[in-house]
Amino acid sequence: MTDKRSASQEPAFNAPAWSGRFVDVPSEELIAFGASLPIDKRMWRQDIAGSIAHAKMLAHQSVLTQREYEAIERGLKEVAADIEAGNFEWNIADEDVHMAIERALTERIGEDGARLHTGRSRNDQVATDTRLYMKERTLDIARAINALRRELIELAEKNSDVIVPGYTHLQKAQPISLAHYYLAYAQMFERDFKRFMAAYEAADSCPLGSAALAGTSYPLDREFTARELGFSKVTVNALDSVSDRDFLLDAMYAACTCQIHLSRMAEELILWTTEEFGFLKLPDRYSTGSSIMPQKKNADFAELIRGKTGRVVGDLNSLLITLKGLPLAYNKDMQEDKEPAFDAMDTIEQCVKVMTGMVAGLVANEERMKAASMGGFMAATDLADYLVEKAHLPFRQAYEIVGSIVLSCERQGRTLQDLSIDELQGFFAGFGRDVESALRIDKVVDARSTEGGTSAKAIAAQLEKTKQAYSLDEQQVALL
């Protein structure tokens, strides 16, 4: 059959690899619109690794000769060296990183390069590249989270005797040790670490060999390829393999949850470093000034962490909506998976590292924290507990008595600690001289001795468990 394309229909750039079936091809603008190359070219290392492993497997299975494999491997390594050195010319007409590298390989070694794509499709190729990439990125972020956990553990060890108000509804509730506060976030980030490790495991299946959607007639050894690429297993179903992006959703959900934890902590750092609170001081290198007000020291980087949370949550939402309702198997919509996934991973890693540096330089104003702990009637619950224990009152009755004491103090502008024994006995005769101990803030803190509490004993136990978990998690990452 005669090719009906006229000279005027020929594109002014390299025709796509699939153009042979068409009498006309999309315009340069449409090719650019459909290209993923500007986004997915960051996966060039994974793409080359996957191609070398695939070619090695084909040679092992006698689909390629040893000479053809060696030519392909040599050519791909030369392409990698060019990209690494910045000498590689990316052409938007190639559409994606896979075709760009295959084109360069074929130009370099000739017909042998054209044999590389035997037994595979861009569908399983991109799934493989993306899984390899996400395995690397989830480990990077897990390591960054562990660095933040280490700083929080060190801060907790240094501040176990520092007393700070604990809040509910942003109202003073009960006094706690500052170590109790830091260990709360250490627990959050421990769970975040585990979520990223679960995302790593979700990505750790090799889809290469699934081809377009139904497998291939070539005698591939998928287990061989998986071992070459460091996967622990192969995917089970070819149709699922090329259309599965759950592993991206897992990683992005982990990023969202971690980013929300960072945002909560950033909000408290912003509040606690204001003049009104004055509990903490940020290091200068993690603060900025004003262009017009010389006195200002702004927590801009904490604010940016808080602000970037919407971005990461939006990335996850974007991919969820893209995947919703897609029929099996691969659809071009799925090209939109990488930009939000890459952005979420980049953003969370940056934010974790910034928070780590910020936390490492925090300085506590111990006197301000303790003074603040004297206000807000934060010994009120302990006063009620005293009546339950000493006078055997039901807690609700003790609660009512202490509530009336608080109301009286509030009207007079006094604290519970300002009241004499005689004044307390005016509210209830069962108060004894030992009530003064129940109102001491340090005693209030140390009375919370249940597991997970804020007493010195409970904090020591929490620290030990937190450090053990951190050590085990560090060992886990080191093995991968």
Secondary structure, DSSP 8 states (H G I E B T S, - for coil): ------GGGS-SS---TTGGG-SS---HHHHHHH--HHHHGGGHHHHHHHHHHHHHHHHHTTSS-HHHHHHHHHHHHHHHHHHHHT-----GGG-SHHHHHHHHHHHHHTHHHHTTTTT--HHHHHHHHHHHHHHHHHHHHHHHHHHHHHHHHHHHHHTTT-EEEEEETTEEEEEEEHHHHHHHHHHHHHHHHHHHHHHHHHH-EE-TT-TTTT--SS---HHHHHHHHT-SEE-S-HHHHHH--HHHHHHHHHHHHHHHHHHHHHHHHHHHTSTTT--EE--GGG-B--SS-TT--B-HHHHHHHHTHHHHHHHHHHHHHHHTT--SS--GGGGGGHHHHHHHHHHHHHHHHHHHHHHHT-EE-HHHHHHHHHSTTTTHHHHHHHHHHHS---HHHHHHHHHHHHHHHHHHT--GGG--HHHHHHH-TT--TTHHHHH-HHHHHHH--STTSSSHHHHHHHHHHHHHHHHHHHHHHHT-
